[in-house]
Amino acid sequence: MIISDIQKYTAEVAEKWGLNTDAITRYADLVSEIGELGAELVKGTSYGTKPIEANDNLAMEMGDVIFVLALLANELDLNMKECFAKTMQKCEERMKQKGHIGSYKGDENE
């Protein structure tokens, strides 16, 4: 499934299951899901004492993040494929100009 398929399928599921809500609520849901992903990462590394290994719980939490991110994009009428393309263009330009992709505080170009 490509990103546009994910976004379309998510819109269909949201309509079918009555999941549509305002963007602020959806954003809060996304933050919650990212927190659950983080908890799995911490748990999976025993609080940083061992390397992370992919597992079913980690995959499920990552899937939850993708699902809710697609829901948020749909609520905001944003095309995820276009958003990603713009971000990659920005990263390529920063890498060429600055040698890194970050936007660090104090950087005169940001």
Buried (B, 14 or more C-beta within 10 A) or exposed (E): EEBEEBBBEBBEEBEEEEBEBEBEEBBEBBEEBBEBBEEBBEEBEEEEEEEBEEEEBBEEBBEBBBBBBBBBBBBEEBBBBEEEEEEEEEEEEBEEEBEEEEEEEEEEEE
